[in-house]
Amino acid sequence: MASVDLNDRIPNNVDLASDRRLRRALEQWQPAFLDWWREMGPVAGAVPEVYLRTATSVDRSGWANFGYTRMPDYRWGVFLADPEPDRRIGFGDHKGEPVWQRVPGDYRAALRRLIVIQGDTEPASVEQQRHLGRTCPSGYDLRNLFQINVEEGRHLWAMVYLLHAHFGRDGREEAQALLERRSGDADRPRILTAFNERTPDWLALFMFTFLTDRDGKFQLYSLAESAFDPLARTCRFMLTEEAHHMFVGITGLSRVVQRTCEIMRDHGTDDVRRFGVIDLPTFQRYLNFHFSVTLDLFGAEVSTNAAAGYTSGLKGRFHETDIDDDHRLNAAGYLVLRWQDGAFRKVEVPALNALNERLRDDFIADVEVGVGRLNRVIRSFGVDFELTLPHVAFNRRVGAFAELDVTPQGAVIDAADWRAREEEWLPSASNRAYVASLMPEAITEPGRFANWIAPPSRGINHQAIDFEYVRLD
C-alpha cells in the first residue's frame, strides 16, 4: 500500500516531500484554489462544522475517517490508488506493453486535453450548487451536499496534480485556467455545456447527481483503463468517492417520489401541489431534461477522436478487461442509431468510431436500473404512473440528432410543433418556480425534514437519522 502523509501541508501518497519543485508548484497553486473556494464554493460553507468523511488512505477498507470538520479547514489532498505490479496496457495498438509512467511525446496534447476536460467538470459542479445550502430540506441533506462539494474539490486536486507533475509549464497554465473559468459565465464558461446549466433547486441537484455524476462514473472507468498509469490510478481512487454522489442522487429522488406517493395515497388525488409536494409529471419533465443534457456529454455517436484515444491507449471502455474481444477493434463493428429515410435505424459502423456510443449505451442501461427502482417505489403505493426515459434523440444538442426535433416517444416533428409542446416535456419556468417555492429556507434542525421529501431509510456512517450532521454557530 502507498504510504499516506497526512501531516504534509498537502496530504498525499505521491511522496511530494521528495520532489521539491512539484511540491512548491502545488503549494503556490493552493492559495489560488482556496480563494476560488471562498468565492465560488458553497454559500455559508465557511460557517458550519459538518460531519464529513475525509480520505486518509487508499485501502479499500477503512480508507476514510468520519468526523466534524469546519469547511475552510477541510484538507484537500492528492491520492492515487496503489500501483498494480507489472500492469500492462489492455487495449489499442500498444496492447500488452508496459503501462507508461511518463507521458509519451506523441500523445502529450491529447492526454492533457482529456485531463483538463475531466478537471474542468469538478469545480464547475461546485459552482452550480453553491447556493443550494440556503434551501436545504434537512441537515442530513446539507451534509451530503457539502460532502459532494469537498470531494469535487479533491477531484480537482487530482487532475491538477497530474497537470503539474507531468506537463510542465503547459500543465501549470491549464491548472490555473481551471480556477478562472466559471459555470454559466458568458465570457469564461466551463468547457462542457451541461456544466454551464443552472442547478437552481434540490430536485435538480438530485437529478444531477443521479445522472450527470453517473456520466462521471463512466468517464472515470474509461480513464481508469488508461495506459498512462498515474491517470489510471488517480481515477480508480476517484471512483471510490464518486459512488457517494450517485447514492445521494438515487436516494434523494426515491425520497421525493415516496413523499409524493404518500400524499397521493393518503388524500386519494393526483392534485398534490396543494399539499406542497412535487407532482409526478413535473418530476418526469426534470428527468427528461437532465437525461437528455447528460447524453450530450458523451459526445458524437461516431468520433474519430474517440477512436484515436482508444488505439493510442489513452482511454478505454467501461470494464474493458471484462469485454470478450481482441481489444484492438480493427475489424469489429457496432450498431449505432441513425435517422435515415424517415426512420430511426440501427446502422453498423466501425467499433473504433463508435466508442462514445457504446459508453452512452452502457450509461443508459445503468440509468434504467435506477429508474426501475423509482418505479418500484411508485408501484408500492399502488399509484398508476410510470417514469420513463425519453428517446435518445430527444432534446439533443450534440451529435447526429442535434438538428432534429424529436418527442420523448421518438416521433420527429417540425420545429414549430416542438416549440409549441416543449412545456409538456421539459420543465417550464412555472414548473421551476413551483419547485423553488417548496424550498423557501434551509431546514437544519436535527431530525426535521421538508414536507416535500421523505426522511432517508438510514443515516450516514451508522448514525441516527436525527443525528446532528451539521453544527451551526
N, C-alpha and C positions, 0 to 999 in steps of 0.2 A: 504494500500500500504506500502511496506517496505521502511523505511527511507534510503535515499542515502546520504552518507557522501562524498561529492566531494572535501572537503578540506584536507582529510587524505592523507598521503603520497601515499597510495594505495586506490584510490576511491573505495567504496564498499557499499553494502547494507546488509552485513552479520555481522555487529557490531564487526569489528575487534578490535575496541577500548577497548572492554570489555574482550578480550582474548589475554593477553599479550604474552603467549607462541606462539600462532599461528601467531600473528602479527609479532613477532620478527623473526620467521622462514621464513615468506614470505618476510620480509624486507631484510633478508640475501640472499634469492634467487633472489631478484630483481636486484642487480648489475650483477649477472651472466647472467640474461636474457638480460640486456642492452648490456653487452659485446657480447652476441650472436647476438643481433640485429645489432650492429655495424659491426660485422664480416660477418654475413650471411644475413642480411636484404637487402633491396633494394639498389643497387648501386646508388650513388648520392642522396639517400633518406635523407641524413643529410643536403642537401643544400636548397631545395626549401621550401617555405611556400605553403601549399596545402589546398584547400577548402574541408575540411573533416567534416563528421558528427562524433560526439563523444557522446557515451551513457551517459545520465545524470539521467535516471530513468528507471523503468521497466513498466511504464504506457504504455498501447498500443497506446495512442495518446500523441504526444509530448515527446517521450522517448529519443530523441537525439537533440543536437544542431548542427547547421552548422556554420562553421567559419574557418578562416585561422589558421593553426597550423603548426609550424615548426616540421618536422618529429621526431627529437630526443626528442621533448618536449611533444609528444602525451602521454596522461596519461592513461595507461592501468589499468584496474580495475577489480573487482570481482562483478558480478551482477547475482542474482538469481531471477527468476520470483516469484511473490507473492505466498505464500502457499495457497492451496485450503482447506478451512475448512473441517474437518472430511474426508479427502481424504482416499479412500480405495484401496487396491490392486485390479486391474481389471482383472487379468488372472492368470493361473497357479494353483499350489497346495495351494497357500495362498490367493486365490481369496476371497475377502470380508473382509479380516483382515485389520487393520490399516496399513498404509504405515510406513516404517521404517525411523527413523531419525538417527539411528546409524547402522553401518554395522554388520549384523549377522555373528558370527564367522564361521558358516558353509559355507558361501558364500564369505568370505573375498578375497581369492585368485582369484576367477573367476571375482568378481566385480572389483578388482584392475586391472586385465588384460583388461577388457572392457574399463576402463578409460584411461589406458596407451595407448592402440591402438588408441582410438579417439584422445587423446592428441598428439600422435606422428604425426598424419596427419597434424596438424596445422602449426608447424614450417617447416615441410617438404615442404608444398606448397609455403611458403615464399622463401625457399632456391631454389626451382625450378624456381621461377620467378624473381630472384634477378637482373638479367642483362637486363630485358626487358625494363626498363626505358630508356636505351640508344637508343632504336629503336622505341619509341612510335609513333603512327600515328597522335597524336594530344595531346594538353594539356588536353582536356576532357578525353581522354583515359588514359593518365598518371595519372590524378587524380583518376580515377576508379581503376587503378592498386594499387595505394597507399592506397586507401580505403580498398580494399580487404586485402592487406598486414597487415595493422594495426588491422583489425578485426580478421584475423587469429591469430595474436599475442594475442589479447584479449581472443580468444577461448582457446589458450594455457594456459593463466592465469586461465581460468575457470576450466580446468582439474587439473592444479597444485594446486589450492585451495582445491579441493576435496581430492587430494592425501595427502596434508599437514594436512588437518583438520581431516581426518578420518582413515588414515593408518599408523600413527606413523613413525618410522624410515624407514620402507619399503617404505612408501609413499614419504618421503624426498629423499631417494635414487633414486626412479623412477623419481621424478621431476627433479633431477639433470641430470639423463640419457637422458631426453628429450632434453636437451641442448647440449648433447655430440654426439648424432648420427647426421649424415649428409646425405642429399639426394644424392644418387648415389655413396657414398663413398664405396670402396671395402671392407674396414675393419670395418666401423661403419655405415652400411646402415640403412635407415629408415625401419620400420617393414614391411610395405606393399609394394609389388613390384611396383605398379603404382606410388608410391611417390618417387621412385628412377629413374623414367624416366625423360628425359630432357624435358623442356618446352622452346624450342630454339627460337620461333618466336611468333608473335601475333596471327596467326591463331591457333597455338597450345594452346595459352592461352585461346582464346575464346572457343575452344573445351573442354579444361579442366574445365572451369567454367560452361559451359553448361552441361557437362556430369559428370565429377568427383565430382564437388561440388554438383551435384544433387544426387549422391550416398550419399554424406554427409547429404543432407536433409533427405533421407530415414533412414539412420542410426540414426540421431538425433531424428526423430519422434519415432523410436523404443525405444530409450533410454529415451525419454520423458514420456514413459509409465511405467518406472521402479518403482518397489516397494520401491527402495531406493530414498526417496523423494528429498534429496539435488541434486542428479544426474538428476532426472526428471525436477526439477525447473531450473537447470543450462541449460539443453538442450532446454527447452521451450524458454528461452531468447535468446540462440544462434540462434535459428531458425529465430528470428526477424531480425538478422543481415545477416544470410545466404541467405536470399531472394535476397539481392542486388547482391551477387556474381553470382547467376544464371541469374539475369537480365543482367549483363554485358555479360555473355556468349551468350544468345539467341539474344540480340540486336546487339552484335558485329558480330555474324555470319550472321544475317539478313542484316547488312550493307555491309558486304563483298559480299554476294550474289547479293544484289541490285546493287552495283557498277559494278560487272561483267556483269550483265544482261543489264545495261545501255550501256556498251561498245558493247555488242553483238547486241543490238538493233540499236545503232547509226551507227555501221560500218557493220552490216549485215554479221557477221562472227563468227564462233566458235573459230577461231585462235586469242584468246585475249591476249596471252602473249606478243605479240609485242606491245600492248598498255599498258603494265605494270599493269595488274590485274591478279587475281588468277582464273585460268580456273576451271570449274565445276568438271571435272574428278579428278583434284588434290584435290579439296575440298572434294569430295566423299572419296578419299583414306584417308585423315585425319580423316573423320568421321568414317570410318571403323576401323582405328587403335584405336582411343580414346574410341569408344564404346566397342570394344572387351576387351581392357585393363580394362575398368571400370567394366565390367561384372564380372571379376575375383575378384573384391573387395568384392563381396557378399559371397564368399566362396563356399564350395562344395554344390552341389544340395541337397544332403542328409547328414545331420550332426547331430550327437548325442550331440555335444557341443551346437548347437543352441537349441536343444530340452531341454537340461538341463537348459540353460539360461531362457527359457520360463517357464518351470514348477517351477523353483525356484523364478520366479518373477523379474529377473534381467533385461530382455529385452523383450518387447512386439512386436506386429506387427504394421505396418503402420495403423494409425487411428483405433487402437484396439477397442475402445468403439463403433465404428460405424459398426463393423462386427456382423452379426446376427448368433452367435453360442454360445456354452456354455463357451467359453474362457478357456477351460481346454484341449480340443482336444484329450482326451484319446482314443476315438473310431473313430475319424474323419480321412478321407483320403484326399490326394491332388495329382493331376496329375503332374508328373514330366517327362520331355523329356529324353529319353534314346536311345542309339544306340544299337539295338537288331536285330539279324538275318538279318543283311544287310540293315536295315532301321531305321529311327528315329521314335520312337513310344512313345506315352504318356502312362506311367505306373503309377498306383495308388500306393502310399506309405503312411505310417502313416503321417498325417499332422504335427505332432510334429517334425518329422525328416526332413520335407520339408520347414521349416520356411525361410531358406535362399533363396530357390527357389521362394517362394511366394513373398518375398520382392523384389527379382530381377524382377519378373513379374510385380509388381506394378511400379517399376522403368522404365521398358521398355515401359509400357503404357504411362507413363508421358513423356518419351523422344519422343515417337511417336507424341504426340501433338506438341512438338517443331519442329520436322522435318516437320510436316504438315504446320506449319507456314512458314518455309523456302520455301517449295514448292509453297505456295501461292504467295510468292514474285516472284519466278521464273515464274509462270503462268501469273502473272500480266503483264509481259513483253512479253508474247507470245513465250517464249523460250521452245523448245521441249526437256526438260531434267527433270528427277525426281530423287531426292535424296532418297535413301533407306537405311534402317538399315540392316547390314549383318546378316546372320543366327547366332543364339545364340552360335553355336558350332565353329564359325569361329575364328581362331587365339586365341584360349583359352590356358591358361597355368595352370589353376586351375580347379579342378572338373572332372566330368565324361568325358569331351571332350578333356582333356589336351593331350591325346595321339593320337587324330585324326587329320588328315589334311583335312580341310573342306573349300570349296569355299564360297564366300559370299552368293551364291544362295543355299547352303546347300548340295552340292554334295561332297561325301567323295572320295578323290583321294589319290594316293600314295605320299610319301614324296618327291620323285624326281620331280614329276609333280608340286607339290605345290611350291617347291623352284624355279622351272623354271618360274612360273607365279606370284610369290609373288609381283613383282613390278606392276602388273596390279591392285592389290588390296590394297596395303599398300604404304605409301609414300617412295619413293626411295631417295637415297642420292641426286640425281639430282633434284627431286621434292623439297626437303627441301632447297637445295641450291638456287633454283629459288625463292621460297617464301622469303628466307632470303635476297635475292638480292633486293627485293622490299622495304626493310626496312634498308637502309644504315645508317640512322642517325635519331635522335629524332626530331620531329616536335612539337614545343611548342608554336608557335605564336598563340594568341587567334583567333579562327575562321578559322584557316587553318588546312586542313586535308590531309593526304597522298593520292596519286592518287588511291590506290588500295581499299579504303574503303569510303563508303558514310558517310556524316555527320549524326548524330542522328536526330531523329524527334523532340526531345526536350532536354532541358538542365537539369541539376541536381538542385533539390530543387527550381524549377520555375525560374532558372536563364536562361539567353540567351545562345544560342549555342556558341557565341563568347565571353562569359564571361571569365575572366582571372582565370581559375581554378587552375593554378599553377603559383606562382610568383618565378621567378628565380633571383638569385643575379647577 
